[in-house]
Amino acid sequence: MTEVDLEKLKYPIGKLVAPEVIAEKHIQQWISNLNGFPKAFEKLVQTLDDKQLDTPYRLNGWTVRQLVHHVPDSHTNAYIRFKWTLTEDIPLIKAYHEDRWGSLTDSVAGDIMPPIKLLYALHERWVQLMRQMEEKDWEKSLIHPETKKVIPLKNMLALYDWHSRHHYAHIENLIKKENWA
């Protein structure tokens, strides 16, 4: 496998490229995408059996089951980061070791329905919050502890819209490759 092939497996929709100027239309589209994501994600994985769920999407990659658990783990952190940013002055957020979270027993062997249910509730609450945000709220920023970058919430929204589509594509591509549909 070439480096290019591996890169395509790692980043099936490409790496995040946010618009230079994030407009209201982008924000509304990304919120809409996050609103519909739990249903689309559930539909994508609901008929997979345990063998399929335990198949890695690429060599040395996470299994479908781990991805299903990872997405609500990540988005829970995102939701909390939004709340911190809206209630504190440029907070230094807490990073987490997603690789370690993904290797915990619940992610490796757990039923996929609890994280799917969590994703529905989480996105409903997160979307409700975002729809009530004012234009000035999207400019509020946080600091990531690893990069030390100051990141506005509108850029965080772009990231998590991308993150949803990114992991959806990992699973969708595997389903197509293995002809499970």
C-alpha positions in Angstrom: 0.0 0.0 0.0 1.4 3.4 -1.0 1.5 6.5 1.2 -1.2 8.0 -1.1 -3.5 5.0 -0.6 -3.0 5.1 3.2 -3.7 8.8 3.2 -7.0 8.2 1.3 -8.0 5.5 3.9 -7.1 7.8 6.8 -8.8 10.9 5.3 -11.5 9.7 2.9 -13.0 13.2 2.5 -9.7 14.9 2.8 -8.3 16.9 5.7 -10.3 19.7 7.2 -10.3 22.8 5.0 -12.5 25.5 6.5 -13.4 28.5 4.4 -11.2 31.5 5.0 -14.3 33.5 5.8 -17.0 31.6 7.7 -20.3 33.1 6.7 -23.7 32.6 8.3 -24.7 30.2 5.5 -21.8 27.9 6.5 -22.8 28.0 10.1 -26.4 27.1 9.3 -25.4 24.3 6.9 -23.0 22.8 9.5 -25.7 23.0 12.2 -28.1 21.3 9.9 -25.6 18.6 9.1 -25.0 17.9 12.8 -28.8 17.9 13.4 -29.3 15.1 10.8 -26.1 13.2 11.5 -27.3 10.8 14.3 -30.1 9.4 12.1 -27.8 9.0 9.1 -25.1 7.4 11.3 -27.5 5.0 12.9 -28.9 4.0 9.5 -25.3 3.3 8.3 -24.4 0.9 11.1 -27.7 -0.5 12.3 -27.7 -3.7 10.2 -24.1 -4.6 10.8 -23.4 -7.8 12.7 -20.7 -8.3 15.3 -18.1 -9.6 12.8 -18.7 -6.5 10.7 -18.6 -4.1 13.7 -15.3 -5.6 14.7 -13.7 -5.1 11.3 -11.1 -2.3 11.2 -11.8 0.3 8.5 -8.1 0.1 7.5 -5.0 -1.7 8.6 -4.0 -0.7 12.1 -7.2 1.4 12.3 -10.1 1.3 14.6 -13.0 -1.1 14.1 -16.4 0.1 13.1 -17.5 -0.5 16.7 -14.7 1.7 18.1 -15.7 4.5 15.6 -19.3 4.3 16.7 -18.2 4.8 20.3 -15.6 7.4 19.4 -18.0 9.8 17.7 -20.2 10.5 20.7 -17.1 10.6 23.0 -15.6 13.2 20.8 -18.8 15.2 20.3 -19.5 15.1 24.0 -16.1 16.8 24.5 -17.0 19.3 21.8 -20.3 20.2 23.4 -18.6 20.8 26.7 -16.0 22.9 25.0 -18.8 25.0 23.5 -20.3 25.5 26.9 -17.0 26.5 28.5 -16.3 28.9 25.7 -19.7 30.5 26.0 -19.4 30.9 29.8 -15.7 31.6 30.3 -13.2 34.1 28.9 -11.1 32.2 26.3 -10.9 29.0 28.3 -8.0 26.6 28.1 -9.9 23.4 27.3 -9.0 20.0 28.4 -7.6 17.6 25.8 -8.3 13.9 26.1 -6.5 10.8 24.8 -9.0 9.6 22.2 -6.8 6.6 21.4 -6.9 5.5 25.1 -10.7 6.1 25.2 -11.0 4.0 22.0 -9.2 1.1 23.6 -11.4 0.9 26.7 -13.6 -2.2 26.9 -16.8 -0.3 26.3 -15.5 1.0 22.9 -13.8 -2.3 21.9 -16.7 -4.7 22.8 -19.7 -2.6 23.8 -23.1 -2.6 22.3 -23.4 0.2 19.7 -26.9 1.3 20.6 -26.0 3.2 23.8 -23.5 5.5 21.9 -26.1 5.9 19.1 -28.8 6.9 21.6 -26.3 9.3 23.3 -25.5 10.8 19.9 -29.2 11.6 19.3 -29.6 13.3 22.7 -26.3 15.1 22.5 -26.8 16.5 19.1 -30.4 17.5 19.9 -29.1 19.5 22.9 -26.0 20.8 21.0 -28.0 21.9 18.0 -30.5 23.6 20.3 -27.7 25.6 21.9 -26.1 26.5 18.6 -29.4 27.7 17.1 -29.8 30.1 20.0 -26.3 31.5 19.7 -25.9 35.1 18.4 -23.4 36.2 15.8 -21.0 37.5 18.5 -21.0 34.1 20.2 -19.5 32.4 17.2 -16.4 34.7 17.6 -15.8 33.6 21.2 -12.7 31.4 21.3 -11.0 28.7 23.3 -7.4 27.6 23.6 -6.4 24.1 22.7 -3.7 22.9 25.3 -1.6 21.0 22.7 -1.4 23.5 19.9 -1.9 26.6 22.1 -4.0 28.0 19.2 -6.9 30.3 19.9 -9.9 28.8 18.0 -13.2 30.6 17.5 -16.4 28.5 18.0 -17.3 28.9 14.3 -14.1 27.1 13.5 -14.9 24.4 16.1 -18.3 23.9 14.3 -16.5 23.5 11.0 -14.2 20.9 12.6 -17.1 18.8 14.1 -19.1 18.9 10.9 -16.0 17.6 9.1 -15.4 15.1 11.9 -18.9 13.6 11.5 -18.6 13.3 7.7 -15.0 12.0 8.1 -15.9 9.0 10.3 -19.1 8.4 8.4 -17.0 8.0 5.2 -14.6 5.6 7.0 -17.5 3.2 7.7 -19.3 3.8 4.4 -16.2 3.1 2.4 -15.6 -0.1 4.3 -19.2 -1.3 3.7 -18.8 -0.6 0.0 -15.4 -2.3 -0.1 -16.6 -5.4 1.7 -19.9 -5.3 -0.2 -21.9 -5.6 3.0 -24.8 -3.5 1.7 
